[in-house]
Amino acid sequence: MNNSPLLQIDRISIGFRASTGQILPVLRDVSLQLSRGQSLGIVGESGSGKSTVVLAAMGFLKHGLQLISGSVSFDGNNMFELSGKELEKLRGGKIALIPQNSGQSLTPSLKIGTQLTEVLKLHTGLSNDQYMDRIIELLGLVRLPDPEAIAKRYPHELSGGQQQRAAIAMALAGDADVLLLDEPTTGLDVTTQAHILELLRDLSIERNMAMAYVSHDLGAIARVCDNVMVMYAGEAILEGSTRQVLTSPFHPYARGLLASIPKLNDPRLPVALDGRPPAPGLAGEGCAFVSRCAIASDRCHREHPEMQATPGGTLRCHHYKDSERISITGTGAQPARAQATDQMSLVLDSLSISYHIPSFFDSLFGAKQEIPNTVDDISVKVTKGETLGLVGESGSGKSTILKTVAGLLPLRSGSVKTGDGKELPPRVEHRESRQLQSIQLIFQNPDESLNPRHTVAQILGQPLGLYFGLRGKEGEARSIEILRRVRLGGHYMDRLPSQLSGGEKQRVAIARAFAANPELVLCDEITSALDVSVQAAVIDLLNELKKEHGTNFIFVSHDLAVVRALSDRVAVLYQGRLCEIGPSDQVYALPSHPYTEVLLGAVLEPDPDVAPKLLAEDVVELSPPARGCPFQRRCPRRLGSVCDNQEPPWQQSEDRHFIRCHIPIEELHGAQVEDAA
Amino acid sequence: MADQAVNPARTASSMRWLIVLKDIWARPSGAIGLSIVTFHILLAVLSPLITPYDYREIDAFNILSGPSAAHWFGTDDLGRDIFSRMMLGGREALIVTGIATPIAVLWGGFVGILFGLIGGRIDEFLMRIVDAFLSLPWILKMLVLIVTFGSGNAVLIPTLAFFYGIPVIRIARAATHDVVARDFVSAAKARGHPRFSIISRELLPNVMDTLMVEGAMRWSWMLLAFSSLSFLGFGVSPPTPDWGLMIKETRAYLTFAPWGALGPVILLSSLIIGINLTADGLAKALGIDRAQKAPV
């Protein structure tokens, strides 16, 4: 087989026409080559142009974009000069794209089998009676259980992970030579993500495909890619082997990026990379990274660095020899830890929540169905000044618990009590002003949680006016003070959310919560919509606020490393039931519950030498089992029928560390140590 | 004080509308629409001062004459100058619909938001009544009322406002459902703001834009309805000039004197096209219409 590259992007520049008539570039002079059997990771923050590159590889430009210069050649074809018909033949056939959200890219009204048949018809020479065999073969290839049944299902009948597998099967159906992946595992649970990545890795080796893998997640890149290209403000700034780029990159941006990732085995806080990349057309004459670079000199402002080969990969930097001054392991601050105290701040007393509403006929005939609660029997005490982390996969009920504490969802039984032992009325309408003010909620996505029609001043004015009667000049002065506390200046007062970056919006949302001077702040996945470098800044901010005010947090996230960085104690939830709760250092150092072990094992580290441990199948359970241990169906350490029939007992491991499992705690620890050895 | 920088978004809501207007003007279709609408409004206001003839002036010796230097659009069956009557023919329609449209949007919007906030089974039930009402042909419903109460503006305005408010209920309710489900409303609820404050501060500003666009669309449809009523003889009564009425009056002579209908038809359709283009521009300027070219 010849070794000439299959896909070759040659100095491509893509831009859009601004309202001023200028053409502003979103991609500048990007080149890449892919040969059979190679896999290239493309990393960068949002807006760096990484998705535009892979779409351009298919000869596709998003609406409004135009090719300024350069060419894309795939298998000898110039992709931007082919006719629509010729492109149709190639796309989805020899060159296939797997998008981020397969749930949305699969046609909802057609069965998986039918959709696969369409691809086979278009791109293969198979005859009608061969389709079904091939479909079953393909679905088996992506390790979907029971391919015959899956082929007959509609996309909505599959879980997120299964949908993603079906999308991969579809990409493989046309015998793709090049697979383009655009954040294929973002939004999936950690265990599912780890499984999908293992699948992709195996497939690329088995089928000798070329892969271009776009992601913001360096952990995912580390698992599947041989080489990495780092993008910044529309330019490739660093290219090298994955090991080189992830362990000792020579480019200051890559180093900063690595330092901003929270690490599972390091309790220190990640280091924020301040500032943001220049907007298209505003990169100036010098290096695009200059405003955020710690080792920039005058030369970097004046002179645009060219790509040059160095011992640390091909990169764009004038001072790469000095880049080691920037630490990648993190010089991060120690997280603020709460003092042990008996003073309570919030007590959840056997809290149960159910989404099930008895139907009209059920209530009419008094028929009692045994439907397990969505969230069941949660008893947690949060002491003063403490941060409690809630972790678990999607559907574990972590956000549901937060919303119930905030009074937005009704509880079925149990109670929520404040520190003084008073029971909080379950519904927000019945709570006193004092109780409302002391508990504040921050949402996942600031685009949704900030009213697009309110300025920052109006947004902050709301809690100030409501709880403290501060309006006009007084309110304004206080708002500016709060803005400063979240590292934003008073000049933000007149801006609308649409005029802020993602990180700034989330700071405003945090400022709004702190304007109420709360005792307890509920954080619902508040960093998951942000870029890593911005996430690090927000984590840092929360840590500072915790130190300054002694505020309590309940911090919900699916990202275990983020939770570790902020939490004093961690509670692990599965299917709305508590599995384990204890001081975070203990829970992370030696996981005790089998589910915690599974979760931690699946976390991807940005290190090509650390493979995730896949201990359980990534089956998605829609409802908890009616009896026994909630984790019975997936548990890698299942004992037998006792797990199915009896609720596991609580066992105490250390001083405030509890797990809920039938297996004696010593045995669990012993087994894990044995496995590790 | 750098902290007190002036921002258009905050100074006054009237400033916001100026910006929106500028945005509409910046789009070719919006600029055309806005020019046409402005032209029509100016024409309606100024026409009594600038018409070459009195609209009642009958010239028995010069009936159904073709276009000439004296009568640009000819004369009608009574020898009246069609050009003068054309210029005046939009006044009545603009006054009636200009009053009825805001009323329709206000009451329809109010009821729709209310339904949206009530939600649940009551909302579902009420909406089925609305659906049933919408399934009847509008002209039938309107004629029943006009025949019962007589024509004239005192009946026409409330009738049009009533019937054209009903579809607004649907739109306002849907917009309310959308906004209520968003996190900033949950956030306000969790803070414990009173219901009224949530509605006025969080909900209304976000529903208002949709209602503005809807109002502009309703206006153009209402104009068509008004002209249709006139054409059927239930709107404006002679000798007041009106486009719908003029089309009706010249219908009998359409084969040999088509200029009588041509002028009013051009003016009426240009006004409706103008309003529609403006509404389109408004929707884009407010960010409601996010439709883009399909990526195929």
Chai-1 contact restraints between the chains, C-beta under 6 A:
chainA,res_idxA,chainB,res_idxB,connection_type,confidence,min_distance_angstrom,max_distance_angstrom,comment,restraint_id
A,H63,B,Q292,contact,1.0,0.0,6.0,A-B,restraint_1
A,H63,B,K293,contact,1.0,0.0,6.0,A-B,restraint_2
A,H63,B,P295,contact,1.0,0.0,6.0,A-B,restraint_3
A,A406,B,A190,contact,1.0,0.0,6.0,A-B,restraint_4
A,L408,B,S186,contact,1.0,0.0,6.0,A-B,restraint_5
A,L408,B,A190,contact,1.0,0.0,6.0,A-B,restraint_6
A,V428,B,K189,contact,1.0,0.0,6.0,A-B,restraint_7
A,L436,B,G192,contact,1.0,0.0,6.0,A-B,restraint_8
A,L441,B,A190,contact,1.0,0.0,6.0,A-B,restraint_9
A,F443,B,D183,contact,1.0,0.0,6.0,A-B,restraint_10
A,E448,B,R182,contact,1.0,0.0,6.0,A-B,restraint_11
A,E448,B,D183,contact,1.0,0.0,6.0,A-B,restraint_12
A,S449,B,D183,contact,1.0,0.0,6.0,A-B,restraint_13
A,S449,B,F184,contact,1.0,0.0,6.0,A-B,restraint_14
A,S449,B,A187,contact,1.0,0.0,6.0,A-B,restraint_15
A,L450,B,F184,contact,1.0,0.0,6.0,A-B,restraint_16
A,N451,B,F184,contact,1.0,0.0,6.0,A-B,restraint_17
A,N451,B,E202,contact,1.0,0.0,6.0,A-B,restraint_18
A,R453,B,P205,contact,1.0,0.0,6.0,A-B,restraint_19
A,T455,B,A9,contact,1.0,0.0,6.0,A-B,restraint_20
A,T455,B,R10,contact,1.0,0.0,6.0,A-B,restraint_21
A,P463,B,R191,contact,1.0,0.0,6.0,A-B,restraint_22
A,I480,B,D3,contact,1.0,0.0,6.0,A-B,restraint_23
A,G490,B,D3,contact,1.0,0.0,6.0,A-B,restraint_24
A,H491,B,A2,contact,1.0,0.0,6.0,A-B,restraint_25
A,H491,B,A5,contact,1.0,0.0,6.0,A-B,restraint_26
A,D494,B,A5,contact,1.0,0.0,6.0,A-B,restraint_27
A,D494,B,N7,contact,1.0,0.0,6.0,A-B,restraint_28
A,D494,B,R10,contact,1.0,0.0,6.0,A-B,restraint_29
A,L496,B,A9,contact,1.0,0.0,6.0,A-B,restraint_30
